[in-house]
Amino acid sequence: MYADVKETLDSTPPSQLLEESVKNEQAFLTYSIISTLLTAMLLCIIVYLRKRVRWVVKLFREVGGALRAMPCLLLHPFCTYLILVCFFSIWLLVILCLATAGRNFFQTYFGITNWVESWMHSSPR
């Protein structure tokens, strides 16, 4: 992919080259090198840990057997999720009630300060 970008820039006349295109090419080269190094490191880690990968495969097979024997184990996370949804729904309802409750404030007319509730504030007395 970098070769395509480089070839396109090399075939472009210098008078039509943008400085931003050259910067983009350099950034693309940098990201390509970084991703290649990360891929090589990941491949080395996978090769080094292949015995552990076999162990994990055996572990997943054992878990599969346990779930076949006790399928209700899968319901527990859903029950927890349902309880959390109910809990957060109740809190959302509380927040909405507090947000729509209105505000009480002081209002001054002719030098006299009165405590006014928001539902009474529709028109001054």
BASEKOL-166361 format. One record per residue (C-alpha): x, y negated, z negated. Coordinates in steps of 0.05 Angstrom, whole numbers, padded with zeros to 5 digits, always signed. Each point is the difference from the previous one (the first is absolute). Example, Ala and Ser with C-alpha at 12.3 -4.5 7.8 and 13.67 -1.06 7.14 Angstrom:
BEGIN
+00246+00090-00156 +00027-00069+00013 
This chain:
BEGIN
+00000+00000+00000 +00057-00047-00016 +00030+00017+00067 -00063-00024+00035 +00001-00066-00038 +00075-00009+00015 -00010+00016+00074 -00057-00050+00006 +00042-00055-00032 +00061+00017+00042 -00040-00003+00064 -00030-00068-00019 +00037-00060+00029 +00036-00041-00053 -00040-00062+00017 -00065+00036-00018 +00025+00032-00065 -00031-00025-00064 +00040-00004-00064 -00058+00035-00035 +00005+00060+00048 +00074+00008-00017 -00016-00003-00075 -00055+00052+00010 +00049+00045+00036 +00049-00005-00058 -00056+00014-00051 -00023+00060+00041 +00071+00027+00002 +00006-00009-00076 -00066+00035-00014 +00018+00056+00048 +00066+00012-00036 -00033-00001-00068 -00056+00048+00021 +00051+00047+00031 +00041+00002-00064 -00062+00011-00042 -00022+00057+00045 +00068+00033-00003 +00001-00007-00076 -00069+00030-00005 +00019+00058+00045 +00062+00014-00043 -00043-00001-00063 -00050+00048+00031 +00055+00048+00021 +00033-00004-00068 -00065+00012-00037 -00030+00055+00044 +00003+00050-00057 -00043-00047-00041 -00048-00008+00058 -00009+00076+00000 -00014-00004-00075 -00053-00054+00012 -00033+00043+00053 -00005+00057-00050 -00028-00048-00051 -00054-00024+00048 -00019+00072+00015 -00007+00014-00074 -00043-00062-00009 -00043+00022+00058 -00011+00067-00034 -00019-00035-00065 -00050-00045+00036 -00031+00060+00034 -00008+00033-00069 -00026-00064-00034 -00033-00046+00051 -00030-00045-00053 +00069-00029-00012 -00012-00044+00060 -00061-00032-00033 +00038-00032-00057 +00032-00057+00041 -00068-00016+00031 -00033-00004-00069 +00056-00046-00023 -00010-00043+00062 -00075-00004-00012 +00010-00021-00072 +00049-00054+00021 -00048-00025+00053 -00056-00005-00052 +00046-00035-00049 +00023-00052+00051 -00071-00010+00025 -00023-00017-00070 +00058-00050-00007 -00017-00030+00067 -00072-00009-00023 +00025-00034-00064 +00045-00046+00041 -00057-00018+00047 -00046-00015-00058 +00053-00045-00032 +00015-00035+00066 -00073-00016+00014 -00018-00020-00071 +00011-00074+00014 +00038-00051-00040 -00018-00043-00058 +00029-00070-00002 -00004-00068-00033 -00035-00055+00038 +00001-00074-00018 -00057-00048+00015 +00002-00072-00024 +00056+00016-00050 -00037+00060-00031 +00032+00068+00008 -00047+00060+00005 +00013+00075+00004 -00032+00023+00065 -00011+00072+00022 +00010+00012+00074 -00072+00021+00014 -00023-00066-00031 +00046-00042+00043 -00044-00002+00061 -00023-00071-00014 +00023-00052-00052 -00049-00021-00054 
